[in-house]
Amino acid sequence: MDIFTIVGFSFFGIASFLALYYSLRNGLKDDGYLFLYFMLFLLSYELFYKTLIHSKFIYSFPVLYISGRFFNLLVYPVFLFFTLSITRPKFRLRTKHWVLILAVLAFVLFNYLPGLNLSIDQKLQNLDLFYEDTRPGSFNYWKKWQTLLKGTLIPLVFVSLITFEFLRFKKSNKSKAKKTLLYILLSLAFIFFFFSLFSNAIYQSLGNATGWSMIEWPVDILFLSVVIALLSIITLLVNSGITLLPPSKYASSSLNEEVYDQIISQTSRVIRKKQLYKQLDFNLQLLTKELNSNSSYISQAINHRLGLRFNDYINQFRVEEAKHQLQSPENKYLTIEAISELCGFKSKSTFFRAFKKETGLTPKQFMEANKRSSN
């Protein structure tokens, strides 16, 4: 068991666990990231298969062996559907999507059906011949129309559709979190596509440099491990509620951008007018009562539209008030701690942290800068 085998099986375990855990935790209901979990599952299986081949553990599972390299074309439609689920909140798999999936499945089965029909003894014989291979580098898969179609042309169509959808969404949507996620997703789709496109040249170069005739398997294992690591990090981040990306419960929100704008506008107006931020225990529930609205909608609008947590959103109002209070001559005898409490901060440390985050200065530095500008 070499390092490539350890890496391959390790990332297979991580990806398959995350995919199953988050899918089953939600009862296979779409939380906005169901396609991400499915993508992890598909890639983990491909990594598992290639690690079995590289390590020769495939001899323990000969029923899984299929002559030729394993190409998982289903990854591309899942990339596309994941993109659509982000750009179109009401997206659901319809008949045309299932037809597309079945077409890809049919094409894959057509290519691998002969291998599926082989007996175990025949597969073991083929494995023996496979490992006796002394090729000076990998086989050029562009020589056959089937491998050219499944390795280049079909993926190119999906990558083009993903790019088109991304550009359409970018023009009309202001959600920073969604755009960040789409940038990452589009980059991964292109990386995946270009690796498949130029992988043969990579294998040939490395094969010539190392003399390793089956260098493609370790290369594929490392590449898939990196892609799986990135997708696993995204999976953990979105389920931890990070504001950089749409949290899982809001990723497939049915609210459109105009509704978000209306909620944000109304929320800001009421908070400023009634100075609700000055309440030390002010929270989402109290704001919901003031607006006579739905807490989920308000939370979605703040998180999804502004990319902020509720507390960070309220602290922006408090910092704005603090700047005014710190500049007021009437407060020259008040301590910074007293001013922070007037603005709704529970503690001095929270005030300092929020103030510096918004202004780049500590309250003391802000006061000194204000004095210099006044003189």
MARTOR-363951 format. One record per residue (C-alpha): residue number from 0; z, x, y; chain. Coordinates in steps of 0.25 Angstrom, whole numbers. Example, Ala and Ser with C-alpha at 12.3 -4.5 7.8 and 13.67 -1.06 7.14 Angstrom:
<pts>
PT; 0; 31; 49; -18; A
PT; 1; 29; 55; -4; A
</pts>
This chain:
<pts>
PT; 0; 0; 0; 0; A
PT; 1; -5; 7; 13; A
PT; 2; -2; 4; 27; A
PT; 3; -14; -6; 28; A
PT; 4; -9; -14; 17; A
PT; 5; 5; -15; 23; A
PT; 6; -1; -19; 37; A
PT; 7; -10; -29; 31; A
PT; 8; 1; -36; 22; A
PT; 9; 11; -35; 34; A
PT; 10; 2; -42; 44; A
PT; 11; -3; -52; 33; A
PT; 12; 12; -56; 31; A
PT; 13; 15; -57; 46; A
PT; 14; 2; -66; 49; A
PT; 15; 4; -75; 37; A
PT; 16; 18; -77; 40; A
PT; 17; 16; -81; 55; A
PT; 18; 4; -90; 52; A
PT; 19; 12; -98; 41; A
PT; 20; 25; -98; 49; A
PT; 21; 20; -103; 62; A
PT; 22; 10; -113; 55; A
PT; 23; 20; -119; 46; A
PT; 24; 31; -119; 57; A
PT; 25; 22; -129; 64; A
PT; 26; 18; -137; 52; A
PT; 27; 4; -132; 54; A
PT; 28; 3; -139; 67; A
PT; 29; -5; -133; 78; A
PT; 30; 5; -126; 88; A
PT; 31; -7; -120; 95; A
PT; 32; -7; -108; 86; A
PT; 33; -10; -114; 72; A
PT; 34; -24; -107; 73; A
PT; 35; -17; -94; 76; A
PT; 36; -8; -95; 64; A
PT; 37; -20; -98; 55; A
PT; 38; -27; -86; 61; A
PT; 39; -15; -77; 57; A
PT; 40; -16; -83; 43; A
PT; 41; -31; -80; 41; A
PT; 42; -30; -66; 46; A
PT; 43; -17; -64; 38; A
PT; 44; -25; -68; 25; A
PT; 45; -37; -59; 29; A
PT; 46; -27; -47; 31; A
PT; 47; -20; -50; 18; A
PT; 48; -34; -50; 11; A
PT; 49; -38; -37; 17; A
PT; 50; -25; -30; 14; A
PT; 51; -26; -35; -1; A
PT; 52; -40; -28; -1; A
PT; 53; -35; -15; 6; A
PT; 54; -23; -14; -3; A
PT; 55; -29; -18; -16; A
PT; 56; -18; -28; -18; A
PT; 57; -30; -38; -19; A
PT; 58; -30; -34; -34; A
PT; 59; -17; -42; -34; A
PT; 60; -24; -54; -28; A
PT; 61; -39; -53; -33; A
PT; 62; -41; -68; -31; A
PT; 63; -41; -65; -16; A
PT; 64; -52; -55; -17; A
PT; 65; -66; -58; -11; A
PT; 66; -77; -48; -11; A
PT; 67; -80; -43; 3; A
PT; 68; -71; -42; 15; A
PT; 69; -63; -54; 20; A
PT; 70; -68; -61; 32; A
PT; 71; -59; -72; 38; A
PT; 72; -69; -80; 46; A
PT; 73; -59; -91; 48; A
PT; 74; -52; -83; 58; A
PT; 75; -63; -85; 68; A
PT; 76; -62; -100; 68; A
PT; 77; -47; -100; 69; A
PT; 78; -48; -90; 81; A
PT; 79; -58; -101; 87; A
PT; 80; -48; -113; 84; A
PT; 81; -36; -105; 89; A
PT; 82; -44; -103; 102; A
PT; 83; -48; -117; 103; A
PT; 84; -34; -122; 101; A
PT; 85; -29; -114; 113; A
PT; 86; -41; -118; 122; A
PT; 87; -41; -132; 118; A
PT; 88; -27; -138; 117; A
PT; 89; -32; -150; 109; A
PT; 90; -40; -142; 99; A
PT; 91; -39; -147; 85; A
PT; 92; -48; -143; 73; A
PT; 93; -59; -154; 72; A
PT; 94; -70; -156; 62; A
PT; 95; -79; -146; 68; A
PT; 96; -68; -135; 67; A
PT; 97; -66; -138; 53; A
PT; 98; -81; -137; 50; A
PT; 99; -81; -124; 56; A
PT; 100; -69; -119; 48; A
PT; 101; -76; -124; 35; A
PT; 102; -89; -118; 39; A
PT; 103; -82; -104; 40; A
PT; 104; -74; -107; 27; A
PT; 105; -87; -110; 20; A
PT; 106; -93; -97; 25; A
PT; 107; -82; -89; 20; A
PT; 108; -81; -96; 7; A
PT; 109; -96; -94; 5; A
PT; 110; -95; -79; 7; A
PT; 111; -83; -78; -2; A
PT; 112; -85; -88; -13; A
PT; 113; -91; -78; -23; A
PT; 114; -79; -70; -22; A
PT; 115; -70; -82; -24; A
PT; 116; -77; -85; -37; A
PT; 117; -74; -72; -43; A
PT; 118; -64; -71; -54; A
PT; 119; -52; -62; -53; A
PT; 120; -58; -52; -63; A
PT; 121; -71; -51; -54; A
PT; 122; -63; -49; -42; A
PT; 123; -55; -38; -48; A
PT; 124; -68; -31; -52; A
PT; 125; -73; -33; -38; A
PT; 126; -60; -27; -32; A
PT; 127; -62; -15; -41; A
PT; 128; -76; -13; -36; A
PT; 129; -72; -15; -22; A
PT; 130; -61; -4; -22; A
PT; 131; -71; 5; -28; A
PT; 132; -79; 4; -16; A
PT; 133; -82; 18; -9; A
PT; 134; -90; 13; 3; A
PT; 135; -91; 22; 15; A
PT; 136; -86; 12; 24; A
PT; 137; -87; -3; 24; A
PT; 138; -98; -12; 21; A
PT; 139; -107; -17; 33; A
PT; 140; -104; -32; 32; A
PT; 141; -115; -35; 43; A
PT; 142; -125; -33; 32; A
PT; 143; -123; -47; 26; A
PT; 144; -125; -59; 33; A
PT; 145; -113; -66; 28; A
PT; 146; -104; -55; 33; A
PT; 147; -111; -54; 46; A
PT; 148; -109; -69; 48; A
PT; 149; -95; -70; 44; A
PT; 150; -91; -57; 50; A
PT; 151; -99; -57; 64; A
PT; 152; -107; -70; 67; A
PT; 153; -97; -81; 63; A
PT; 154; -85; -74; 70; A
PT; 155; -94; -71; 82; A
PT; 156; -96; -86; 84; A
PT; 157; -81; -89; 84; A
PT; 158; -78; -78; 93; A
PT; 159; -88; -83; 103; A
PT; 160; -82; -97; 102; A
PT; 161; -68; -92; 104; A
PT; 162; -73; -84; 117; A
PT; 163; -80; -96; 122; A
PT; 164; -68; -105; 121; A
PT; 165; -59; -94; 127; A
PT; 166; -69; -93; 139; A
PT; 167; -69; -108; 141; A
PT; 168; -54; -109; 141; A
PT; 169; -52; -97; 150; A
PT; 170; -60; -104; 161; A
PT; 171; -52; -117; 161; A
PT; 172; -38; -114; 157; A
PT; 173; -27; -107; 164; A
PT; 174; -17; -105; 153; A
PT; 175; -13; -91; 153; A
PT; 176; -6; -91; 139; A
PT; 177; -18; -98; 133; A
PT; 178; -28; -88; 139; A
PT; 179; -19; -76; 134; A
PT; 180; -19; -82; 120; A
PT; 181; -34; -84; 121; A
PT; 182; -37; -70; 126; A
PT; 183; -29; -64; 114; A
PT; 184; -36; -74; 104; A
PT; 185; -50; -70; 109; A
PT; 186; -47; -55; 109; A
PT; 187; -43; -57; 94; A
PT; 188; -55; -65; 91; A
PT; 189; -64; -54; 97; A
PT; 190; -56; -43; 90; A
PT; 191; -57; -50; 77; A
PT; 192; -72; -52; 79; A
PT; 193; -76; -38; 83; A
PT; 194; -67; -31; 73; A
PT; 195; -75; -39; 62; A
PT; 196; -88; -36; 69; A
PT; 197; -86; -21; 70; A
PT; 198; -77; -19; 58; A
PT; 199; -88; -13; 49; A
PT; 200; -90; -2; 59; A
PT; 201; -75; 0; 60; A
PT; 202; -75; 1; 45; A
PT; 203; -87; 10; 44; A
PT; 204; -81; 20; 54; A
PT; 205; -67; 20; 48; A
PT; 206; -73; 21; 34; A
PT; 207; -81; 33; 38; A
PT; 208; -69; 40; 45; A
PT; 209; -59; 38; 34; A
PT; 210; -68; 37; 21; A
PT; 211; -61; 24; 18; A
PT; 212; -71; 15; 12; A
PT; 213; -63; 2; 13; A
PT; 214; -57; 5; 27; A
PT; 215; -61; -10; 31; A
PT; 216; -48; -15; 25; A
PT; 217; -38; -7; 32; A
PT; 218; -45; -9; 45; A
PT; 219; -46; -24; 43; A
PT; 220; -31; -24; 39; A
PT; 221; -27; -17; 52; A
PT; 222; -36; -26; 61; A
PT; 223; -31; -39; 55; A
PT; 224; -17; -34; 56; A
PT; 225; -18; -32; 71; A
PT; 226; -25; -45; 73; A
PT; 227; -14; -52; 65; A
PT; 228; -3; -45; 73; A
PT; 229; -9; -50; 86; A
PT; 230; -10; -64; 81; A
PT; 231; 4; -63; 75; A
PT; 232; 10; -59; 88; A
PT; 233; 3; -70; 95; A
PT; 234; 9; -80; 85; A
PT; 235; 23; -75; 87; A
PT; 236; 21; -75; 103; A
PT; 237; 16; -89; 104; A
PT; 238; 27; -94; 95; A
PT; 239; 38; -87; 103; A
PT; 240; 34; -94; 116; A
PT; 241; 28; -83; 124; A
PT; 242; 21; -87; 136; A
PT; 243; 10; -77; 135; A
PT; 244; 3; -86; 125; A
PT; 245; 4; -101; 123; A
PT; 246; 16; -104; 115; A
PT; 247; 13; -111; 102; A
PT; 248; 18; -125; 106; A
PT; 249; 9; -125; 118; A
PT; 250; -4; -118; 113; A
PT; 251; -10; -131; 109; A
PT; 252; -5; -139; 120; A
PT; 253; -13; -152; 123; A
PT; 254; -10; -151; 138; A
PT; 255; -22; -147; 147; A
PT; 256; -21; -137; 158; A
PT; 257; -21; -148; 169; A
PT; 258; -9; -154; 163; A
PT; 259; -2; -141; 163; A
PT; 260; -5; -139; 178; A
PT; 261; 0; -153; 181; A
PT; 262; 13; -150; 174; A
PT; 263; 15; -136; 180; A
PT; 264; 12; -142; 194; A
PT; 265; 22; -154; 192; A
PT; 266; 33; -145; 186; A
PT; 267; 32; -134; 198; A
PT; 268; 32; -145; 208; A
PT; 269; 45; -152; 203; A
PT; 270; 52; -139; 200; A
PT; 271; 50; -134; 214; A
PT; 272; 53; -147; 221; A
PT; 273; 66; -149; 214; A
PT; 274; 69; -134; 213; A
PT; 275; 72; -137; 198; A
PT; 276; 72; -122; 195; A
PT; 277; 85; -120; 202; A
PT; 278; 92; -127; 191; A
PT; 279; 99; -117; 182; A
PT; 280; 97; -125; 170; A
PT; 281; 83; -130; 173; A
PT; 282; 74; -131; 160; A
PT; 283; 62; -138; 155; A
PT; 284; 69; -150; 151; A
PT; 285; 74; -153; 165; A
PT; 286; 60; -150; 171; A
PT; 287; 55; -160; 161; A
PT; 288; 64; -171; 166; A
PT; 289; 61; -168; 180; A
PT; 290; 46; -169; 177; A
PT; 291; 48; -181; 167; A
PT; 292; 38; -173; 158; A
PT; 293; 37; -167; 145; A
PT; 294; 44; -153; 143; A
PT; 295; 33; -149; 133; A
PT; 296; 22; -151; 143; A
PT; 297; 30; -144; 154; A
PT; 298; 33; -132; 145; A
PT; 299; 18; -131; 140; A
PT; 300; 13; -132; 155; A
PT; 301; 23; -120; 159; A
PT; 302; 21; -112; 147; A
PT; 303; 6; -115; 144; A
PT; 304; 1; -115; 158; A
PT; 305; 9; -105; 166; A
PT; 306; 13; -96; 154; A
PT; 307; 28; -97; 157; A
PT; 308; 40; -101; 150; A
PT; 309; 48; -113; 157; A
PT; 310; 59; -103; 162; A
PT; 311; 49; -93; 167; A
PT; 312; 42; -105; 174; A
PT; 313; 55; -110; 181; A
PT; 314; 60; -96; 184; A
PT; 315; 47; -94; 193; A
PT; 316; 52; -105; 202; A
PT; 317; 66; -99; 202; A
PT; 318; 60; -85; 206; A
PT; 319; 52; -92; 217; A
PT; 320; 65; -98; 222; A
PT; 321; 72; -85; 221; A
PT; 322; 62; -78; 229; A
PT; 323; 64; -88; 240; A
PT; 324; 79; -87; 239; A
PT; 325; 79; -72; 240; A
PT; 326; 71; -72; 252; A
PT; 327; 80; -82; 259; A
PT; 328; 89; -76; 270; A
PT; 329; 99; -87; 267; A
PT; 330; 102; -81; 253; A
PT; 331; 104; -67; 258; A
PT; 332; 119; -68; 254; A
PT; 333; 116; -73; 240; A
PT; 334; 115; -64; 228; A
PT; 335; 103; -64; 219; A
PT; 336; 110; -70; 208; A
PT; 337; 114; -82; 217; A
PT; 338; 100; -84; 221; A
PT; 339; 95; -83; 207; A
PT; 340; 104; -95; 203; A
PT; 341; 100; -103; 215; A
PT; 342; 86; -102; 210; A
PT; 343; 90; -107; 196; A
PT; 344; 92; -94; 188; A
PT; 345; 103; -94; 178; A
PT; 346; 105; -79; 178; A
PT; 347; 102; -67; 187; A
PT; 348; 95; -59; 176; A
PT; 349; 86; -71; 174; A
PT; 350; 83; -72; 189; A
PT; 351; 80; -57; 190; A
PT; 352; 71; -57; 178; A
PT; 353; 63; -70; 183; A
PT; 354; 62; -65; 197; A
PT; 355; 56; -51; 193; A
PT; 356; 47; -58; 183; A
PT; 357; 41; -66; 195; A
PT; 358; 41; -57; 206; A
PT; 359; 42; -43; 200; A
PT; 360; 54; -40; 208; A
PT; 361; 69; -42; 207; A
PT; 362; 76; -51; 217; A
PT; 363; 82; -39; 224; A
PT; 364; 68; -32; 225; A
PT; 365; 62; -46; 230; A
PT; 366; 72; -47; 241; A
PT; 367; 70; -33; 246; A
PT; 368; 55; -34; 246; A
PT; 369; 57; -47; 254; A
PT; 370; 66; -40; 264; A
PT; 371; 56; -29; 266; A
PT; 372; 44; -39; 268; A
PT; 373; 53; -47; 278; A
PT; 374; 56; -34; 287; A
</pts>
